[in-house]
Amino acid sequence: MSQGRKGEAIDVLSRLAASPDQRTPEVESLIQERLREIEESLARESAGGPFRFAELLQGGPLGNFRRVLLACGVNVMQQFTGANMINYLAPVVYENTMGLSRNLSLILGGCTAITYFVASFIPLWTVDRFGRRALLMFSATGLSTCFLLAAVLLSVGTKSAAYGATAMVFIFQIFLGIGFLPIPWLYPAEVSHTRIRAYTSAISSFVNWMCVFAVVEMTPPAIDQIGWRVFVIFAVLNACWVPIVYAFFPETANLSLEDVDHLFEKGGITGGVWGAPGGRTVIAHSDQITGPGISQARNDEEKLAEIQGNIEHVEKSSRDSGSAEHRK
């Protein structure tokens, strides 16, 4: 739609709604409603003129720069949990830090990947029920504990302790699936308003993959040099993520786009983080949010509502006139 390909957009919406032999008037009405919603969303995004990258650095009530930092920050934290040390290098970790055989390390690497896959389904039932903040802090606590226990067990240097450390890696994957696996991919889109969402998501994804590159490049030589002590480094980092999330990351679960905008109206680096039990922010009135494009978007919405009201009035008058003529 934003590229002027409305016909293709209608075709995609039609295919998603129903097969050609199931196109009822209700389905067609639903397609048109979705089309109007997309057009209205694009109108709000384009309010205020063409997008300028300088908008990403804006502070004030909109808090664009803070939104970008939060989006990038949660992705940096995800990669420096040590997740990809395990996901990319599990056999190396098992063989070089735990002293397991190559064949057993390869088998355990496959089992670790399966655990990762299964754990990725956990957020389907938890991410909206418990919120982003709580799951991130719970996940980071679990990740830190698992790596710390793994380091302690490996420091013992016995075979049974190595197996215990292996179990900690599997439990690590479960804690990862609970919070730091899904939420960094949700949070950037949720924390951004529509005008900067695509750019914020793109920047945060770029930061994520740069951190992947850094972790995967640094971990093998770190394992060669300090062995099991690499677990201590990631355990400390995970412990740091808990107070950082608590202090700086507002809750976005079950909030509308307008409500998320209200989180940033107080400005600062912690505005909107607290205000209710559990870190759920008390929502303010929408007329307190101003900024480039916002006032224009509201005016456009008011004009649209007025036009729709006039159309409904005309249609009602036409129906009443038709009924009167029919009675005559």
GIWOTA-V999010 format. One record per run of one state. SS is the DSSP state (H for helix, E for strand, L for the rest). FROM is the first residue (numbers start at 1). TO is the last residue. Records with the same first field share a line. If there is no record, write none. Layout:
SS=FROM-TO ; FROM-TO
This chain:
L=1-5 ; 18-19 ; 23-24 ; 47-52 ; 58-63 ; 80-82 ; 99-101 ; 120-122 ; 131-131 ; 157-158 ; 179-182 ; 192-196 ; 227-228 ; 249-256 ; 263-276 ; 280-285 ; 289-293 ; 328-328
H=6-17 ; 20-22 ; 25-46 ; 53-57 ; 64-79 ; 83-98 ; 102-119 ; 123-130 ; 132-156 ; 159-178 ; 183-191 ; 197-226 ; 229-248 ; 257-262 ; 277-279 ; 286-288 ; 294-327
